[in-house]
């Protein structure tokens, strides 16, 4: 199992409970971004790339750091 799979599991598992926390951490995320039923680490990293202009590596790094705080 890779780190990405671990992140996917934790983020996906907690997704419905952490929408407010994600919005506070990344204020440029929209309500629609955090309410998506398909929420997981990959989806979140994609939204961060889109909203903040991050490259893929930086987006996943931020998601990983956020996941570590859960």
CHARMM-style PDB file with segment names, atoms N, HN, CA, C and O in Angstrom:
ATOM      1  N   UNK     1       0.850  -1.181   0.000  1.00  0.00      PROA
ATOM      2  CA  UNK     1       0.000   0.000   0.000  1.00  0.00      PROA
ATOM      3  C   UNK     1       0.890   1.237   0.000  1.00  0.00      PROA
ATOM      4  O   UNK     1       1.869   1.300   0.743  1.00  0.00      PROA
ATOM      5  N   UNK     2       0.554   2.219  -0.831  1.00  0.00      PROA
ATOM      6  HN  UNK     2      -0.242   2.168  -1.435  1.00  0.00      PROA
ATOM      7  CA  UNK     2       1.327   3.455  -0.882  1.00  0.00      PROA
ATOM      8  C   UNK     2       0.726   4.487   0.046  1.00  0.00      PROA
ATOM      9  O   UNK     2      -0.396   4.332   0.529  1.00  0.00      PROA
ATOM     10  N   UNK     3       1.492   5.550   0.290  1.00  0.00      PROA
ATOM     11  HN  UNK     3       2.403   5.676  -0.103  1.00  0.00      PROA
ATOM     12  CA  UNK     3       0.979   6.629   1.135  1.00  0.00      PROA
ATOM     13  C   UNK     3      -0.301   7.218   0.569  1.00  0.00      PROA
ATOM     14  O   UNK     3      -1.215   7.546   1.325  1.00  0.00      PROA
ATOM     15  N   UNK     4      -0.381   7.358  -0.772  1.00  0.00      PROA
ATOM     16  HN  UNK     4       0.362   7.091  -1.385  1.00  0.00      PROA
ATOM     17  CA  UNK     4      -1.567   7.930  -1.393  1.00  0.00      PROA
ATOM     18  C   UNK     4      -2.796   7.104  -1.050  1.00  0.00      PROA
ATOM     19  O   UNK     4      -3.858   7.668  -0.783  1.00  0.00      PROA
ATOM     20  N   UNK     5      -2.676   5.774  -1.050  1.00  0.00      PROA
ATOM     21  HN  UNK     5      -1.814   5.317  -1.266  1.00  0.00      PROA
ATOM     22  CA  UNK     5      -3.815   4.939  -0.700  1.00  0.00      PROA
ATOM     23  C   UNK     5      -4.236   5.145   0.742  1.00  0.00      PROA
ATOM     24  O   UNK     5      -5.430   5.132   1.045  1.00  0.00      PROA
ATOM     25  N   UNK     6      -3.281   5.334   1.634  1.00  0.00      PROA
ATOM     26  HN  UNK     6      -2.312   5.345   1.388  1.00  0.00      PROA
ATOM     27  CA  UNK     6      -3.593   5.596   3.041  1.00  0.00      PROA
ATOM     28  C   UNK     6      -4.332   6.918   3.159  1.00  0.00      PROA
ATOM     29  O   UNK     6      -5.329   7.020   3.873  1.00  0.00      PROA
ATOM     30  N   UNK     7      -3.832   7.942   2.448  1.00  0.00      PROA
ATOM     31  HN  UNK     7      -3.021   7.859   1.868  1.00  0.00      PROA
ATOM     32  CA  UNK     7      -4.492   9.243   2.478  1.00  0.00      PROA
ATOM     33  C   UNK     7      -5.906   9.104   1.929  1.00  0.00      PROA
ATOM     34  O   UNK     7      -6.854   9.603   2.535  1.00  0.00      PROA
ATOM     35  N   UNK     8      -6.060   8.432   0.790  1.00  0.00      PROA
ATOM     36  HN  UNK     8      -5.290   8.027   0.298  1.00  0.00      PROA
ATOM     37  CA  UNK     8      -7.378   8.264   0.199  1.00  0.00      PROA
ATOM     38  C   UNK     8      -8.348   7.658   1.199  1.00  0.00      PROA
ATOM     39  O   UNK     8      -9.474   8.134   1.345  1.00  0.00      PROA
ATOM     40  N   UNK     9      -7.916   6.616   1.882  1.00  0.00      PROA
ATOM     41  HN  UNK     9      -7.002   6.230   1.763  1.00  0.00      PROA
ATOM     42  CA  UNK     9      -8.793   5.958   2.839  1.00  0.00      PROA
ATOM     43  C   UNK     9      -9.211   6.902   3.955  1.00  0.00      PROA
ATOM     44  O   UNK     9     -10.398   6.980   4.271  1.00  0.00      PROA
ATOM     45  N   UNK    10      -8.281   7.617   4.555  1.00  0.00      PROA
ATOM     46  HN  UNK    10      -7.316   7.554   4.298  1.00  0.00      PROA
ATOM     47  CA  UNK    10      -8.581   8.491   5.691  1.00  0.00      PROA
ATOM     48  C   UNK    10      -9.434   9.685   5.263  1.00  0.00      PROA
ATOM     49  O   UNK    10     -10.445   9.988   5.897  1.00  0.00      PROA
ATOM     50  N   UNK    11      -9.030  10.355   4.196  1.00  0.00      PROA
ATOM     51  HN  UNK    11      -8.209  10.109   3.681  1.00  0.00      PROA
ATOM     52  CA  UNK    11      -9.795  11.511   3.719  1.00  0.00      PROA
ATOM     53  C   UNK    11     -11.197  11.077   3.298  1.00  0.00      PROA
ATOM     54  O   UNK    11     -12.184  11.712   3.669  1.00  0.00      PROA
ATOM     55  N   UNK    12     -11.281  10.010   2.533  1.00  0.00      PROA
ATOM     56  HN  UNK    12     -10.479   9.494   2.231  1.00  0.00      PROA
ATOM     57  CA  UNK    12     -12.584   9.530   2.063  1.00  0.00      PROA
ATOM     58  C   UNK    12     -13.472   9.122   3.236  1.00  0.00      PROA
ATOM     59  O   UNK    12     -14.668   9.414   3.250  1.00  0.00      PROA
ATOM     60  N   UNK    13     -12.884   8.454   4.206  1.00  0.00      PROA
ATOM     61  HN  UNK    13     -11.913   8.217   4.195  1.00  0.00      PROA
ATOM     62  CA  UNK    13     -13.628   8.011   5.388  1.00  0.00      PROA
ATOM     63  C   UNK    13     -14.176   9.195   6.182  1.00  0.00      PROA
ATOM     64  O   UNK    13     -15.308   9.152   6.664  1.00  0.00      PROA
ATOM     65  N   UNK    14     -13.386  10.235   6.314  1.00  0.00      PROA
ATOM     66  HN  UNK    14     -12.467  10.270   5.922  1.00  0.00      PROA
ATOM     67  CA  UNK    14     -13.765  11.399   7.127  1.00  0.00      PROA
ATOM     68  C   UNK    14     -14.492  12.482   6.331  1.00  0.00      PROA
ATOM     69  O   UNK    14     -15.005  13.430   6.926  1.00  0.00      PROA
ATOM     70  N   UNK    15     -14.551  12.368   5.009  1.00  0.00      PROA
ATOM     71  HN  UNK    15     -14.135  11.597   4.526  1.00  0.00      PROA
ATOM     72  CA  UNK    15     -15.037  13.438   4.142  1.00  0.00      PROA
ATOM     73  C   UNK    15     -16.314  14.123   4.639  1.00  0.00      PROA
ATOM     74  O   UNK    15     -16.323  15.349   4.752  1.00  0.00      PROA
ATOM     75  N   UNK    16     -17.376  13.401   4.937  1.00  0.00      PROA
ATOM     76  HN  UNK    16     -17.369  12.405   4.846  1.00  0.00      PROA
ATOM     77  CA  UNK    16     -18.612  14.084   5.339  1.00  0.00      PROA
ATOM     78  C   UNK    16     -18.462  14.914   6.623  1.00  0.00      PROA
ATOM     79  O   UNK    16     -19.202  15.875   6.835  1.00  0.00      PROA
ATOM     80  N   UNK    17     -17.515  14.541   7.464  1.00  0.00      PROA
ATOM     81  HN  UNK    17     -16.914  13.760   7.292  1.00  0.00      PROA
ATOM     82  CA  UNK    17     -17.365  15.206   8.762  1.00  0.00      PROA
ATOM     83  C   UNK    17     -16.399  16.391   8.726  1.00  0.00      PROA
ATOM     84  O   UNK    17     -16.371  17.182   9.669  1.00  0.00      PROA
ATOM     85  N   UNK    18     -15.610  16.531   7.664  1.00  0.00      PROA
ATOM     86  HN  UNK    18     -15.632  15.889   6.898  1.00  0.00      PROA
ATOM     87  CA  UNK    18     -14.530  17.532   7.677  1.00  0.00      PROA
ATOM     88  C   UNK    18     -14.727  18.664   6.678  1.00  0.00      PROA
ATOM     89  O   UNK    18     -13.783  19.404   6.399  1.00  0.00      PROA
ATOM     90  N   UNK    19     -15.925  18.816   6.138  1.00  0.00      PROA
ATOM     91  HN  UNK    19     -16.692  18.216   6.365  1.00  0.00      PROA
ATOM     92  CA  UNK    19     -16.134  19.854   5.127  1.00  0.00      PROA
ATOM     93  C   UNK    19     -15.850  21.254   5.689  1.00  0.00      PROA
ATOM     94  O   UNK    19     -15.201  22.062   5.025  1.00  0.00      PROA
ATOM     95  N   UNK    20     -16.321  21.540   6.878  1.00  0.00      PROA
ATOM     96  HN  UNK    20     -16.848  20.884   7.417  1.00  0.00      PROA
ATOM     97  CA  UNK    20     -16.065  22.849   7.484  1.00  0.00      PROA
ATOM     98  C   UNK    20     -14.590  23.069   7.765  1.00  0.00      PROA
ATOM     99  O   UNK    20     -14.061  24.162   7.565  1.00  0.00      PROA
ATOM    100  N   UNK    21     -13.946  22.035   8.221  1.00  0.00      PROA
ATOM    101  HN  UNK    21     -14.376  21.146   8.382  1.00  0.00      PROA
ATOM    102  CA  UNK    21     -12.504  22.112   8.505  1.00  0.00      PROA
ATOM    103  C   UNK    21     -11.703  22.375   7.224  1.00  0.00      PROA
ATOM    104  O   UNK    21     -10.746  23.149   7.231  1.00  0.00      PROA
ATOM    105  N   UNK    22     -12.103  21.725   6.130  1.00  0.00      PROA
ATOM    106  HN  UNK    22     -12.880  21.096   6.125  1.00  0.00      PROA
ATOM    107  CA  UNK    22     -11.423  21.960   4.855  1.00  0.00      PROA
ATOM    108  C   UNK    22     -11.614  23.401   4.397  1.00  0.00      PROA
ATOM    109  O   UNK    22     -10.672  24.026   3.910  1.00  0.00      PROA
ATOM    110  N   UNK    23     -12.820  23.930   4.548  1.00  0.00      PROA
ATOM    111  HN  UNK    23     -13.586  23.422   4.944  1.00  0.00      PROA
ATOM    112  CA  UNK    23     -13.094  25.314   4.132  1.00  0.00      PROA
ATOM    113  C   UNK    23     -12.310  26.310   4.968  1.00  0.00      PROA
ATOM    114  O   UNK    23     -11.870  27.337   4.451  1.00  0.00      PROA
ATOM    115  N   UNK    24     -12.128  26.026   6.251  1.00  0.00      PROA
ATOM    116  HN  UNK    24     -12.485  25.192   6.671  1.00  0.00      PROA
ATOM    117  CA  UNK    24     -11.325  26.921   7.090  1.00  0.00      PROA
ATOM    118  C   UNK    24      -9.850  26.834   6.708  1.00  0.00      PROA
ATOM    119  O   UNK    24      -9.146  27.843   6.718  1.00  0.00      PROA
ATOM    120  N   UNK    25      -9.388  25.649   6.377  1.00  0.00      PROA
ATOM    121  HN  UNK    25      -9.960  24.829   6.370  1.00  0.00      PROA
ATOM    122  CA  UNK    25      -7.984  25.440   6.011  1.00  0.00      PROA
ATOM    123  C   UNK    25      -7.677  26.035   4.637  1.00  0.00      PROA
ATOM    124  O   UNK    25      -6.613  26.621   4.435  1.00  0.00      PROA
ATOM    125  N   UNK    26      -8.604  25.885   3.697  1.00  0.00      PROA
ATOM    126  HN  UNK    26      -9.468  25.409   3.861  1.00  0.00      PROA
ATOM    127  CA  UNK    26      -8.453  26.400   2.339  1.00  0.00      PROA
ATOM    128  C   UNK    26      -9.687  27.229   1.994  1.00  0.00      PROA
ATOM    129  O   UNK    26     -10.627  26.704   1.399  1.00  0.00      PROA
ATOM    130  N   UNK    27      -9.703  28.515   2.356  1.00  0.00      PROA
ATOM    131  HN  UNK    27      -8.938  28.941   2.840  1.00  0.00      PROA
ATOM    132  CA  UNK    27     -10.894  29.349   2.169  1.00  0.00      PROA
ATOM    133  C   UNK    27     -11.370  29.494   0.722  1.00  0.00      PROA
ATOM    134  O   UNK    27     -12.526  29.848   0.491  1.00  0.00      PROA
ATOM    135  N   UNK    28     -10.512  29.230  -0.244  1.00  0.00      PROA
ATOM    136  HN  UNK    28      -9.572  28.942  -0.057  1.00  0.00      PROA
ATOM    137  CA  UNK    28     -10.925  29.370  -1.645  1.00  0.00      PROA
ATOM    138  C   UNK    28     -11.712  28.157  -2.148  1.00  0.00      PROA
ATOM    139  O   UNK    28     -12.235  28.185  -3.262  1.00  0.00      PROA
ATOM    140  N   UNK    29     -11.802  27.103  -1.351  1.00  0.00      PROA
ATOM    141  HN  UNK    29     -11.378  27.080  -0.446  1.00  0.00      PROA
ATOM    142  CA  UNK    29     -12.661  25.979  -1.720  1.00  0.00      PROA
ATOM    143  C   UNK    29     -14.109  26.417  -1.597  1.00  0.00      PROA
ATOM    144  O   UNK    29     -14.468  27.133  -0.661  1.00  0.00      PROA
ATOM    145  N   UNK    30     -14.934  25.995  -2.527  1.00  0.00      PROA
ATOM    146  HN  UNK    30     -14.643  25.413  -3.287  1.00  0.00      PROA
ATOM    147  CA  UNK    30     -16.347  26.347  -2.480  1.00  0.00      PROA
ATOM    148  C   UNK    30     -17.122  25.309  -1.663  1.00  0.00      PROA
ATOM    149  O   UNK    30     -16.614  24.231  -1.353  1.00  0.00      PROA
ATOM    150  N   UNK    31     -18.331  25.655  -1.332  1.00  0.00      PROA
ATOM    151  HN  UNK    31     -18.744  26.531  -1.584  1.00  0.00      PROA
ATOM    152  CA  UNK    31     -19.211  24.721  -0.632  1.00  0.00      PROA
ATOM    153  C   UNK    31     -19.419  23.474  -1.486  1.00  0.00      PROA
ATOM    154  O   UNK    31     -19.441  22.358  -0.968  1.00  0.00      PROA
ATOM    155  N   UNK    32     -19.568  23.664  -2.780  1.00  0.00      PROA
ATOM    156  HN  UNK    32     -19.550  24.571  -3.201  1.00  0.00      PROA
ATOM    157  CA  UNK    32     -19.721  22.534  -3.689  1.00  0.00      PROA
ATOM    158  C   UNK    32     -18.502  21.630  -3.708  1.00  0.00      PROA
ATOM    159  O   UNK    32     -18.629  20.410  -3.813  1.00  0.00      PROA
ATOM    160  N   UNK    33     -17.315  22.226  -3.606  1.00  0.00      PROA
ATOM    161  HN  UNK    33     -17.212  23.217  -3.520  1.00  0.00      PROA
ATOM    162  CA  UNK    33     -16.087  21.440  -3.576  1.00  0.00      PROA
ATOM    163  C   UNK    33     -16.079  20.475  -2.405  1.00  0.00      PROA
ATOM    164  O   UNK    33     -15.724  19.308  -2.567  1.00  0.00      PROA
ATOM    165  N   UNK    34     -16.461  20.938  -1.246  1.00  0.00      PROA
ATOM    166  HN  UNK    34     -16.750  21.886  -1.114  1.00  0.00      PROA
ATOM    167  CA  UNK    34     -16.357  20.110  -0.044  1.00  0.00      PROA
ATOM    168  C   UNK    34     -17.600  19.250   0.210  1.00  0.00      PROA
ATOM    169  O   UNK    34     -17.577  18.382   1.083  1.00  0.00      PROA
ATOM    170  N   UNK    35     -18.657  19.475  -0.522  1.00  0.00      PROA
ATOM    171  HN  UNK    35     -18.676  20.180  -1.230  1.00  0.00      PROA
ATOM    172  CA  UNK    35     -19.878  18.673  -0.356  1.00  0.00      PROA
ATOM    173  C   UNK    35     -19.972  17.541  -1.377  1.00  0.00      PROA
ATOM    174  O   UNK    35     -20.918  16.755  -1.346  1.00  0.00      PROA
ATOM    175  N   UNK    36     -19.007  17.458  -2.269  1.00  0.00      PROA
ATOM    176  HN  UNK    36     -18.238  18.097  -2.294  1.00  0.00      PROA
ATOM    177  CA  UNK    36     -19.034  16.427  -3.305  1.00  0.00      PROA
ATOM    178  C   UNK    36     -19.086  15.037  -2.685  1.00  0.00      PROA
ATOM    179  O   UNK    36     -18.304  14.734  -1.783  1.00  0.00      PROA
ATOM    180  N   UNK    37     -20.001  14.185  -3.157  1.00  0.00      PROA
ATOM    181  HN  UNK    37     -20.636  14.432  -3.890  1.00  0.00      PROA
ATOM    182  CA  UNK    37     -20.064  12.827  -2.619  1.00  0.00      PROA
ATOM    183  C   UNK    37     -18.864  11.971  -3.040  1.00  0.00      PROA
ATOM    184  O   UNK    37     -18.646  10.897  -2.480  1.00  0.00      PROA
ATOM    185  N   UNK    38     -18.099  12.434  -4.005  1.00  0.00      PROA
ATOM    186  HN  UNK    38     -18.276  13.306  -4.460  1.00  0.00      PROA
ATOM    187  CA  UNK    38     -16.941  11.670  -4.493  1.00  0.00      PROA
ATOM    188  C   UNK    38     -15.650  12.116  -3.818  1.00  0.00      PROA
ATOM    189  O   UNK    38     -14.563  11.888  -4.348  1.00  0.00      PROA
ATOM    190  N   UNK    39     -15.760  12.740  -2.670  1.00  0.00      PROA
ATOM    191  HN  UNK    39     -16.644  12.926  -2.240  1.00  0.00      PROA
ATOM    192  CA  UNK    39     -14.595  13.305  -2.007  1.00  0.00      PROA
ATOM    193  C   UNK    39     -13.577  12.286  -1.550  1.00  0.00      PROA
ATOM    194  O   UNK    39     -13.909  11.318  -0.866  1.00  0.00      PROA
ATOM    195  N   UNK    40     -12.329  12.514  -1.935  1.00  0.00      PROA
ATOM    196  HN  UNK    40     -12.060  13.300  -2.491  1.00  0.00      PROA
ATOM    197  CA  UNK    40     -11.202  11.740  -1.463  1.00  0.00      PROA
ATOM    198  C   UNK    40      -9.951  12.594  -1.662  1.00  0.00      PROA
ATOM    199  O   UNK    40     -10.051  13.740  -2.100  1.00  0.00      PROA
ATOM    200  N   UNK    41      -8.791  12.058  -1.352  1.00  0.00      PROA
ATOM    201  HN  UNK    41      -8.709  11.127  -0.997  1.00  0.00      PROA
ATOM    202  CA  UNK    41      -7.553  12.839  -1.427  1.00  0.00      PROA
ATOM    203  C   UNK    41      -7.269  13.326  -2.840  1.00  0.00      PROA
ATOM    204  O   UNK    41      -6.850  14.467  -3.032  1.00  0.00      PROA
ATOM    205  N   UNK    42      -7.493  12.477  -3.821  1.00  0.00      PROA
ATOM    206  HN  UNK    42      -7.834  11.549  -3.665  1.00  0.00      PROA
ATOM    207  CA  UNK    42      -7.249  12.868  -5.206  1.00  0.00      PROA
ATOM    208  C   UNK    42      -8.164  13.987  -5.648  1.00  0.00      PROA
ATOM    209  O   UNK    42      -7.730  14.929  -6.311  1.00  0.00      PROA
ATOM    210  N   UNK    43      -9.431  13.887  -5.284  1.00  0.00      PROA
ATOM    211  HN  UNK    43      -9.784  13.122  -4.745  1.00  0.00      PROA
ATOM    212  CA  UNK    43     -10.396  14.931  -5.605  1.00  0.00      PROA
ATOM    213  C   UNK    43     -10.000  16.249  -4.926  1.00  0.00      PROA
ATOM    214  O   UNK    43     -10.015  17.306  -5.556  1.00  0.00      PROA
ATOM    215  N   UNK    44      -9.649  16.176  -3.654  1.00  0.00      PROA
ATOM    216  HN  UNK    44      -9.636  15.317  -3.142  1.00  0.00      PROA
ATOM    217  CA  UNK    44      -9.258  17.370  -2.910  1.00  0.00      PROA
ATOM    218  C   UNK    44      -8.016  18.006  -3.519  1.00  0.00      PROA
ATOM    219  O   UNK    44      -7.962  19.225  -3.681  1.00  0.00      PROA
ATOM    220  N   UNK    45      -7.024  17.200  -3.856  1.00  0.00      PROA
ATOM    221  HN  UNK    45      -7.068  16.210  -3.724  1.00  0.00      PROA
ATOM    222  CA  UNK    45      -5.808  17.730  -4.476  1.00  0.00      PROA
ATOM    223  C   UNK    45      -6.143  18.414  -5.800  1.00  0.00      PROA
ATOM    224  O   UNK    45      -5.573  19.456  -6.124  1.00  0.00      PROA
ATOM    225  N   UNK    46      -7.055  17.837  -6.554  1.00  0.00      PROA
ATOM    226  HN  UNK    46      -7.518  16.990  -6.290  1.00  0.00      PROA
ATOM    227  CA  UNK    46      -7.474  18.448  -7.812  1.00  0.00      PROA
ATOM    228  C   UNK    46      -8.137  19.793  -7.612  1.00  0.00      PROA
ATOM    229  O   UNK    46      -7.894  20.730  -8.372  1.00  0.00      PROA
ATOM    230  N   UNK    47      -8.978  19.893  -6.586  1.00  0.00      PROA
ATOM    231  HN  UNK    47      -9.175  19.131  -5.968  1.00  0.00      PROA
ATOM    232  CA  UNK    47      -9.630  21.178  -6.308  1.00  0.00      PROA
ATOM    233  C   UNK    47      -8.592  22.216  -5.870  1.00  0.00      PROA
ATOM    234  O   UNK    47      -8.693  23.386  -6.239  1.00  0.00      PROA
ATOM    235  N   UNK    48      -7.591  21.790  -5.080  1.00  0.00      PROA
ATOM    236  HN  UNK    48      -7.509  20.839  -4.780  1.00  0.00      PROA
ATOM    237  CA  UNK    48      -6.540  22.714  -4.648  1.00  0.00      PROA
ATOM    238  C   UNK    48      -5.730  23.199  -5.846  1.00  0.00      PROA
ATOM    239  O   UNK    48      -5.362  24.372  -5.915  1.00  0.00      PROA
ATOM    240  N   UNK    49      -5.454  22.308  -6.779  1.00  0.00      PROA
ATOM    241  HN  UNK    49      -5.753  21.356  -6.723  1.00  0.00      PROA
ATOM    242  CA  UNK    49      -4.734  22.706  -7.990  1.00  0.00      PROA
ATOM    243  C   UNK    49      -5.540  23.763  -8.743  1.00  0.00      PROA
ATOM    244  O   UNK    49      -4.995  24.768  -9.197  1.00  0.00      PROA
ATOM    245  N   UNK    50      -6.829  23.523  -8.867  1.00  0.00      PROA
ATOM    246  HN  UNK    50      -7.272  22.705  -8.498  1.00  0.00      PROA
ATOM    247  CA  UNK    50      -7.705  24.426  -9.599  1.00  0.00      PROA
ATOM    248  C   UNK    50      -7.870  25.770  -8.889  1.00  0.00      PROA
ATOM    249  O   UNK    50      -7.720  26.824  -9.507  1.00  0.00      PROA
ATOM    250  N   UNK    51      -8.173  25.733  -7.614  1.00  0.00      PROA
ATOM    251  HN  UNK    51      -8.295  24.878  -7.112  1.00  0.00      PROA
ATOM    252  CA  UNK    51      -8.476  26.971  -6.875  1.00  0.00      PROA
ATOM    253  C   UNK    51      -7.230  27.797  -6.536  1.00  0.00      PROA
ATOM    254  O   UNK    51      -7.279  29.028  -6.534  1.00  0.00      PROA
ATOM    255  N   UNK    52      -6.123  27.123  -6.251  1.00  0.00      PROA
ATOM    256  HN  UNK    52      -6.083  26.124  -6.253  1.00  0.00      PROA
ATOM    257  CA  UNK    52      -4.920  27.821  -5.794  1.00  0.00      PROA
ATOM    258  C   UNK    52      -3.788  27.833  -6.816  1.00  0.00      PROA
ATOM    259  O   UNK    52      -2.743  28.433  -6.562  1.00  0.00      PROA
ATOM    260  N   UNK    53      -3.968  27.193  -7.952  1.00  0.00      PROA
ATOM    261  HN  UNK    53      -4.817  26.706  -8.158  1.00  0.00      PROA
ATOM    262  CA  UNK    53      -2.935  27.172  -8.966  1.00  0.00      PROA
ATOM    263  C   UNK    53      -1.697  26.382  -8.565  1.00  0.00      PROA
ATOM    264  O   UNK    53      -0.586  26.686  -9.001  1.00  0.00      PROA
ATOM    265  N   UNK    54      -1.895  25.371  -7.736  1.00  0.00      PROA
ATOM    266  HN  UNK    54      -2.797  25.123  -7.382  1.00  0.00      PROA
ATOM    267  CA  UNK    54      -0.781  24.551  -7.266  1.00  0.00      PROA
ATOM    268  C   UNK    54      -0.441  23.475  -8.290  1.00  0.00      PROA
ATOM    269  O   UNK    54      -1.294  23.060  -9.074  1.00  0.00      PROA
ATOM    270  N   UNK    55       0.818  23.027  -8.278  1.00  0.00      PROA
ATOM    271  HN  UNK    55       1.511  23.365  -7.642  1.00  0.00      PROA
ATOM    272  CA  UNK    55       1.139  21.863  -9.093  1.00  0.00      PROA
ATOM    273  C   UNK    55       0.689  20.614  -8.327  1.00  0.00      PROA
ATOM    274  O   UNK    55       0.376  20.680  -7.139  1.00  0.00      PROA
ATOM    275  N   UNK    56       0.664  19.496  -9.017  1.00  0.00      PROA
ATOM    276  HN  UNK    56       0.918  19.443  -9.983  1.00  0.00      PROA
ATOM    277  CA  UNK    56       0.147  18.246  -8.436  1.00  0.00      PROA
ATOM    278  C   UNK    56       0.894  17.858  -7.164  1.00  0.00      PROA
ATOM    279  O   UNK    56       0.275  17.472  -6.172  1.00  0.00      PROA
ATOM    280  N   UNK    57       2.201  17.958  -7.189  1.00  0.00      PROA
ATOM    281  HN  UNK    57       2.704  18.272  -7.995  1.00  0.00      PROA
ATOM    282  CA  UNK    57       3.008  17.561  -6.026  1.00  0.00      PROA
ATOM    283  C   UNK    57       2.672  18.412  -4.798  1.00  0.00      PROA
ATOM    284  O   UNK    57       2.472  17.878  -3.707  1.00  0.00      PROA
ATOM    285  N   UNK    58       2.611  19.718  -4.977  1.00  0.00      PROA
ATOM    286  HN  UNK    58       2.773  20.151  -5.863  1.00  0.00      PROA
ATOM    287  CA  UNK    58       2.305  20.617  -3.858  1.00  0.00      PROA
ATOM    288  C   UNK    58       0.887  20.379  -3.336  1.00  0.00      PROA
ATOM    289  O   UNK    58       0.656  20.402  -2.127  1.00  0.00      PROA
ATOM    290  N   UNK    59      -0.050  20.154  -4.237  1.00  0.00      PROA
ATOM    291  HN  UNK    59       0.137  20.135  -5.219  1.00  0.00      PROA
ATOM    292  CA  UNK    59      -1.430  19.899  -3.818  1.00  0.00      PROA
ATOM    293  C   UNK    59      -1.511  18.633  -2.962  1.00  0.00      PROA
ATOM    294  O   UNK    59      -2.161  18.634  -1.916  1.00  0.00      PROA
ATOM    295  N   UNK    60      -0.855  17.551  -3.401  1.00  0.00      PROA
ATOM    296  HN  UNK    60      -0.327  17.550  -4.250  1.00  0.00      PROA
ATOM    297  CA  UNK    60      -0.884  16.325  -2.615  1.00  0.00      PROA
ATOM    298  C   UNK    60      -0.121  16.475  -1.302  1.00  0.00      PROA
ATOM    299  O   UNK    60      -0.497  15.869  -0.299  1.00  0.00      PROA
ATOM    300  N   UNK    61       0.928  17.264  -1.297  1.00  0.00      PROA
ATOM    301  HN  UNK    61       1.233  17.756  -2.112  1.00  0.00      PROA
ATOM    302  CA  UNK    61       1.655  17.521  -0.055  1.00  0.00      PROA
ATOM    303  C   UNK    61       0.745  18.209   0.961  1.00  0.00      PROA
ATOM    304  O   UNK    61       0.718  17.832   2.133  1.00  0.00      PROA
ATOM    305  N   UNK    62       0.003  19.216   0.510  1.00  0.00      PROA
ATOM    306  HN  UNK    62       0.025  19.522  -0.442  1.00  0.00      PROA
ATOM    307  CA  UNK    62      -0.912  19.909   1.417  1.00  0.00      PROA
ATOM    308  C   UNK    62      -2.011  18.965   1.920  1.00  0.00      PROA
ATOM    309  O   UNK    62      -2.384  19.011   3.092  1.00  0.00      PROA
ATOM    310  N   UNK    63      -2.520  18.117   1.037  1.00  0.00      PROA
ATOM    311  HN  UNK    63      -2.217  18.079   0.085  1.00  0.00      PROA
ATOM    312  CA  UNK    63      -3.548  17.155   1.442  1.00  0.00      PROA
ATOM    313  C   UNK    63      -2.972  16.188   2.480  1.00  0.00      PROA
ATOM    314  O   UNK    63      -3.624  15.879   3.477  1.00  0.00      PROA
ATOM    315  N   UNK    64      -1.755  15.717   2.240  1.00  0.00      PROA
ATOM    316  HN  UNK    64      -1.225  15.967   1.430  1.00  0.00      PROA
ATOM    317  CA  UNK    64      -1.114  14.797   3.184  1.00  0.00      PROA
ATOM    318  C   UNK    64      -0.930  15.464   4.556  1.00  0.00      PROA
ATOM    319  O   UNK    64      -1.212  14.854   5.587  1.00  0.00      PROA
ATOM    320  N   UNK    65      -0.463  16.699   4.562  1.00  0.00      PROA
ATOM    321  HN  UNK    65      -0.234  17.195   3.724  1.00  0.00      PROA
ATOM    322  CA  UNK    65      -0.286  17.415   5.838  1.00  0.00      PROA
ATOM    323  C   UNK    65      -1.613  17.603   6.554  1.00  0.00      PROA
ATOM    324  O   UNK    65      -1.690  17.461   7.774  1.00  0.00      PROA
ATOM    325  N   UNK    66      -2.657  17.920   5.798  1.00  0.00      PROA
ATOM    326  HN  UNK    66      -2.594  18.035   4.806  1.00  0.00      PROA
ATOM    327  CA  UNK    66      -3.990  18.076   6.379  1.00  0.00      PROA
ATOM    328  C   UNK    66      -4.460  16.739   6.963  1.00  0.00      PROA
ATOM    329  O   UNK    66      -5.004  16.691   8.066  1.00  0.00      PROA
ATOM    330  N   UNK    67      -4.244  15.662   6.212  1.00  0.00      PROA
ATOM    331  HN  UNK    67      -3.802  15.701   5.316  1.00  0.00      PROA
ATOM    332  CA  UNK    67      -4.662  14.331   6.671  1.00  0.00      PROA
ATOM    333  C   UNK    67      -3.974  13.965   7.979  1.00  0.00      PROA
ATOM    334  O   UNK    67      -4.578  13.324   8.839  1.00  0.00      PROA
ATOM    335  N   UNK    68      -2.721  14.366   8.134  1.00  0.00      PROA
ATOM    336  HN  UNK    68      -2.230  14.886   7.436  1.00  0.00      PROA
ATOM    337  CA  UNK    68      -1.974  14.057   9.355  1.00  0.00      PROA
ATOM    338  C   UNK    68      -2.571  14.748  10.578  1.00  0.00      PROA
ATOM    339  O   UNK    68      -2.366  14.300  11.706  1.00  0.00      PROA
ATOM    340  N   UNK    69      -3.309  15.836  10.360  1.00  0.00      PROA
ATOM    341  HN  UNK    69      -3.476  16.200   9.443  1.00  0.00      PROA
ATOM    342  CA  UNK    69      -3.933  16.576  11.458  1.00  0.00      PROA
ATOM    343  C   UNK    69      -5.282  15.989  11.860  1.00  0.00      PROA
ATOM    344  O   UNK    69      -5.838  16.365  12.892  1.00  0.00      PROA
ATOM    345  N   UNK    70      -5.810  15.075  11.056  1.00  0.00      PROA
ATOM    346  HN  UNK    70      -5.358  14.770  10.218  1.00  0.00      PROA
ATOM    347  CA  UNK    70      -7.134  14.492  11.363  1.00  0.00      PROA
ATOM    348  C   UNK    70      -7.052  13.525  12.519  1.00  0.00      PROA
ATOM    349  OT1 UNK    70      -8.064  12.945  12.911  1.00  0.00      PROA
TER     350      UNK     70
END
